[in-house]
Amino acid sequence: MREDCLFGARADYVDLHNLRVLMDGSVTLTRIYSVTDPCGPSRASLLSGQYAMNHRSGRSRAPLRHDTPTMASEMRKVGYLPMLFGYTDTQQ
C-alpha cells in the first residue's frame, strides 16, 4: 500500500473506508524501515525475525530453510493452520 494513499496527497481521493476503520482501532506505524531491498528476503526477515545474512534467503523466490522458525510455524505449533501468512513468495 502506498503511503501517500493513506496519509499524503492522494489520501483525500482514495476510498479506503474499511482500511481506515481498521486503522482507527489499531496501531498505525508511520515510520518503518526494510531490512533488505528485494521484497522476498524482506518478507522472510519479517516472518523469521532474522537478518537476511542469517536466514540466507537473499533473493526473491529463494526458499527459507525448512528448519527456520517463522511466525507461521510458531502459529502452527499452537494450533492455527494458516494456508498463507501474509503476502509471501517465500516457501514455508
C-alpha positions, 0 to 999 in steps of 0.5 A: 500500500502506498503511503501517500494513499493513506496519509499524503496527497492522494489520501483525500481521493482514495476510498479506503473506508474499511482500511481506515476503520481498521486503522482507527482501532489499531496501531498505525506505524508511520515510520518503518524501515526494510531490512533488505531491498528485494521484497522476498528476503524482506518478507522472510526477515519479517516472518523469521525475525532474522537478518537476511545474512542469517536466514540466507534467503537473499533473493526473491523466490529463494526458499527459507530453510525448512528448519527456520522458525517463522511466525507461521510455524510458531502459529502452527505449533499452537494450533492455527493452520494458516494456508498463507501468512501474509503476502509471501513468495517465500516457501514455508 
